[in-house]
């Protein structure tokens, strides 16, 4: 297979990402298999080292691959996705007895996963809303939400101190008809650590949340980071 270099084609790193991902999903590469080296991909497809590394790191981030120091890059066993039953569709974003201690709304550029979710070109403009929740003066959650430009959000950050979904329903008539959540673990990077007042690489709970409107169009994509030593999910399952 050759990668497309036609004008308007998907970025090369993404084409390589999709190729390797497809080889994993079809069983061409099985869990524990070693994939070719970065140099082999560079030579085979005429790519730069930066482009190949970007694709590999994205696959590592999405849990398809694992890099082993001194050995190489191997295929990871598939992640087990367990649905959480009986989650209310209203998705209360603000637990009781908590306050928002940080709110910023900015224009940002969509890249990688964000661009993919909104079916946008790399570098397209989106809104980026950041909020930090605290209880007892201690921050426990950092939300980074991306929203499409057609929402024409008002540039008044005080508006976003309550429920975002409630605000969008009241002002734009948009409500979440369907929500998809992926719950994984993450290590705090420099920014998340600063927001949550913790050390870098501290274990966090990461929820990637996609909210779809009544016409099944995605209107919000949130990365919700929770301090694992200050937040826990509790579920009760009955017959």
N, C-alpha and C positions, 0 to 999 in steps of 0.2 A: 504494500500500500504506500502511495506517495501522499505527502501533505500538500494542501493547496496553498499557493501563493498568489492567487487571483485577488484583484482589488475587492475589498468588501468581505473577504473570507474570514472565517473565525481565526483569532490569533493563533500563531503556530504552537505556543505552549499548550493552548487549550486543545488543539487537534491531537497533540501527542498525549495529553492527559486522557482524552476520550479513547484513543487507540489502546493504551495500556489498560485502562479500566475495562474496556470491552474484552480484551484478552483474559483478564482476570475473571470477569463474570461468565464468560463462555467456557472457562476451565482450561484454556490454553496454558495459563499460569495458575498453578494450584497453591494453596496455603503452604508456606515453607519453601517454595521455589525461589530461586535467585533470578531476578530480572537482569537484562543486559546492563552493562556499566554506562555511566553518563557519556563516556568517550565513544562507546559503540553507537549510542543513539545519535551523537553529534555527527559521526562519520556516515552512518546509514542514511540520515535525512538531511544532511548538510545544515545542521542547526548550530547555533552558538551555545557555549557552555551555560550561559545565563538562562537561555530559553529552556534547555533540557532540565536544568536544576529547578526552575520555576514549576515545571510540570510534575517533577518527582516530589517536590515539597508539598504541592497541592494534594497529591495522592496520599502522602504520609498524613497530612492534616485531616483528610477525609477517611482515614483508617483503612485504606486499601493496601498500603505498603508500610514497612518498618525498616529504618536504617540501622544497621548494626556496625558499630565502629570496628574497623579493621577487617570486616568481612564483606559488606556490601548491602544491598537493598533486597529484602525478601517480601513475599506476598503474605499479608496478614490473614488470619482466619476471619470470616465475615462477622461484622458486628451484629449482635442480637438486638433487635428492636422489639421491646415489649410495650404494647399499648397500655396506657393507664386508664382503667375503667372509670366511668361516671365523673369525668371532669366537667364542671359546669361550663357551658359555652360562653358565659359572660366573662370567664377568666379574670377574676378579681386581681388586678395588677398590684393593688396596694393593700396588703394585709392590715388589719386593725392595729392601732397604736403605733403607726409609723408615719414619718414625714419625709418629704423630698427635700434634700439639703443641697442639691445641685441640679440645675436644668439649663441646657443650652440647645438652641436650634440653629443649625448652620446649613448652607448649601455645600454639598460634597460631591465627589465623583464616584460613580459605581464601578467596581472592579470585581473580578473573580466571582465568588458565590453570589454576591449582591446583584451584579449585572445579570447573571444566569437566572436568578429567581424572578427578576422583573422583565426578563427577555429584552434587555437593553444592550446596546453596544458598550464596549469597554470605554470608560471615561465619560459616559452620559451623566447629566446632572440629576441629583436626587437630594431630598432633604435628609439630614441626619440629626436625630433628636437623642440627646444623652440625658439620662436622669440617674440620680443616686438616691436610694431609699435608706433611711436610718431608723433605728429604734433605740430609745434610751441614749441618744447621742452617738451611737455606734453604727456606721454604715454596714449594711449586710447585702445589698443588691445594687448592681450597676447595669442599667438597661441602655443598649445602643440600638435605636430603631431607625430603619430606613423607610422612606415613604416616597412615592412617585411625585414628580413636579406638578402633574395635573391637579393635585389636591389644592394647590394654591394656598398653602398654610399661612396664617397670620403671623407676623413677626413680633409676637408678644409672648415672651417666655413664661410669663405668669399664667397664661392660659393652660399650660401643659403640666401644671402641678397636681392636677387631679387625674382621673382616668382618661387615657388617650382615646380608648374606644368610645366612651360616653361623649367626649368632645366631638369626635368625628361624626357620631350619629346625630348630635344636636345641630352641628354646623354644616355638615355635608350630606346628611342622610345616609351615611355608610355605617353598616354594622357587620360584625363578623358572623357570617352564615356558616363558615367552616374554618377550623383552625387545625394546623398540623404542627406538632411539637416533637422535637428530637432532644432527648436528655442524655448528655454525656458528661465526662469529666474534662477539666482543662487546667493548665497551670497558669497562674496569673502572670501576664506580661507587664511591662513597665507601666502602661496606662491603667490597666485594671487594678494593679497593685496600688497605684496612687489614689484612684477613686475609692477603693475599699480600705485604704489605710492599712495595708498589709505588706508582707514581703513578696518580692518577685518569686515566681514559681510556687507560690502557695497553692495547694489544691483548691479548685473551685468547682462548683456545679455549673454547667453551661446548658442553657436551654435555647435552642434555635426555634423560634416560633414564627410561622407563616400564617397570616390572617387573610382570608378570602371573603369578598363581598357576596351579595345575593346573586350576582352573575358569575360567580366563581373566578373573579379576577383578584390577584393578590394586591393588597393595598398597604400592607405593613409587614416588614421582616425585622424581627427583633433578635438580638443576641443578648440574653439575660444571664449575667454572671452573678452567682450567689456564693457568699463566703461559706464554705462547707463546715466551718466550726461554729457558725452562727445561724444556720438555716437548715431545715430538714423538711422533707415531704412526708406527710402522714396520710395514709389511705386506709379506709375501712371497707372491707369487701364482705358482703353478706349474700346469702342465697336468694 
